[in-house]
Structure formats: C-alpha cells, structure tokens
Amino acid sequence: MSKQIIATPNAPAAIGTYSQAVKAGNTVYLSGQIGFDPVSMQLVEGFEAQTVRVFENLKAVAEASGGSLADAVKLTIYLTDLANFAKVNEVMARYFTEPYPARAAVGVKELPRGAVVESDAILVIG
C-alpha cells in the first residue's frame, strides 16, 4: 500500500518534522492542529477561538485529502485545562453531527507554542 502526503496552504504549515496528514489507502491520519491562523502562523486569542481554529484547520486538511470531517472515525483532543471540556463539546457540535466519531480527551501539562487545545484525527474515506 502506498502512502500519500497531504498538504494545504489552508491550514498551518508543519512546525516540525511531520506532515499535515498522510493518506494510506482510504485512511487519512491528520496530524495534531493547534489554534494557529494559517496565514499569520500566530496563535489566535482565547480558548474558544483556538478551539474553532483547531477544527477549521482539521477541516482544511481533511478537505485537502479528498474527504471531510464527516469522514472522521477518531479524534483525540488535548487540553491544558480539563475545565474547558464542556466548551470543546459545544464547539465540536458545530463541526460534527451524529453519529459522532470515537474520541478521547486528554489533559496535558502544556502544548506547543503555548496553545491551550490541540486535536488530531483519523478519517476513513469512501
């Protein structure tokens, strides 16, 4: 099975040794996204704004892969403060409908560049 590297200017460029996503067969592995604006490469302000930007970034990469967030089968969300769990659910409901993908929410000490939320995803297209 061959793998295809997915990249789009509509999501932040990688800030390390990774690709925005890798497609293997009909499965797409989306790297973690933080609340970076893809144009300025700066973190947006505030928890809700960062969460929206995370899902917008994931959406852009999903679309570049030929899929959409509707193809997500698994998400992992990383939070520096688990008190924001309800807000993540609220924002996530703007991007996903039932049946929802499987998901884990993990409390972490810190995230890259001072972000307060990050998420990665796995899609199955087709």
N, C-alpha and C positions, 0 to 999 in steps of 0.2 A: 504494500500500500504506500502510495506516495504522499508526501505532505506538502501543503501549500502555505506560504507565509502570507498573512493578511495585513495590509497596512492602508490607512486612510488619513488624509490631512484633516478630516472632520473630527478627529479625536487627538488627544495629545500624543506627540512623538514619545517613544520609549525613552526613559531617563536612565536606562541601564542596559545590561546585556540580555535583552529579551525582545520578543516581537509583540505587537499589539494582539495578534491571535495566530493560531496555527490550525489549519484545517487538515484533518486526516480522514479520508473517506467522506462520510456525511456528518462527522462530528467536528465541531469547532470549539477550540479551547481559547477563551478570551482571557488575556492577562488582567490582573487587577488594575482597576482605574480609581484614581483619586479625583478630587474636585478641581482639577486643572482646567482652565479655559484653553482650548486647543490653539487659539490664535496667540494669546499673550504668554502662554505657558506659565501663568501665575495661578495660585490657588484662589478660588473665589471666597468671599467672606461669609461666615456663618454656617451653622450646621445644616439647615435646610437647603441653602444654596449649594453647599458642597454635595449634599445627597442628590439633589436634582442633577447637578453637573456629572456626578458619577454615572447615573443612569442614562443621561444624554450621551456620554462618552461610550458606554457599553452599547447603546443603541446604534451609534455611528459605526462601531467596529462590527457589530452583528450584521448591519446592512451591507457593509463592505465585503462581508463573507458570502453574501447572497442569501442571507437569512434575515431574521428579525428577533426581537426579544420574545415574540410568541413561540419561538423555537427553543427557548431556554428550558433545560431539564434540571439544572442545578445551579444554584448561586451560593456563594459564601460571602458574607458581609462581615467586615472587621470594623469594630467600633472602639474608640479610645474611652468612651463613657457609655456603659450599657443603659444608663438612664435615658439615652436617646433612642432606645429600641422602638418605642411607640411611634416616634416621628419617622423612623425608617419605614415602618409598616404603612404609615399614611402616604409617604412619598412613593413607595413601591406600588401602591394601589393605583397610582396614576399611569404606571407603565406596564402592569401585568393584570390579566383577567384570569378567572378560573378556567380550567384547572391550573393552579399555580405550580411553578417549578419547585422541586425539593430545595431546601435552603438550610444553611447553618448560619448562626450569628455568633461571632467570637469577640470577646473582649480582649483588647490588646493594650499594652503599655503605651506604644506610640506607633505612628505610621510615617512613611516618607514625607519629607518637606513640611512636616507639621500638620498634615491632614488629620481630620477627625473621623473620617469614614472612608472605606475602600470596599470595592466589591469586584469579584471575578465571576465568570460564568462559563458554563458548558452548554452548547447548543447541539441539537441533532436536527439536521435539515433534511426534509423530504420524508 
